[in-house]
């Protein structure tokens, strides 16, 4: 008779996600994962696969968390530009609270060398661009966005600007500077 898992899959996945988030992929060893997740090595492999498989699952879990954050932030608004501002401010709040971002860390650590990670990051980036573009098209249609601004180009700029918020906070750990960076990004949609 097969033995039942004696741990909560999702909770252990969050534990692994948080470790990768804190240390990065390359600096996290299998021993780190076994010790932090508090499961034996064979259970880890059976439930999650190898380190790379576990990282991909962790990154996907993190992206789901961010999707929820963006969706909730966008819903707290009456107009499309306010929805964008709310998403950008939610990123600022995360940067100050969490100090870094697993997505951003993965862009710089792995996107050039790991095709699977790169594909996940690119897909998620395009999803965020699509969200912003949709909101910018609505803003252009209702007259709240200048007619000379291209929604797709501006959406790409805004999404790449989200990374700059984390970048600023990671490098300088200065909430005031990070807020100024956020305000400049928001100013680009006026």
Secondary structure, 3 states (H helix, E strand, C coil): CCCCCCCCHHHHHHHHHHHHHHHCCCCCCHHHHHHHHCCCHHHHHHHHCCHHHHHHHHHHHHHHHHHHHHHHHHHCCCCHHHHHHHHHHHHHHHHHHHCCCHHHHHHHHHCCCCHHHHHHHHHHHHHHHHHHHHHHHHHHHCCCCCCCCCHHHHHHHHHHHHHHHHHHHHHHCCHHHHHHHHHHHHHCCC
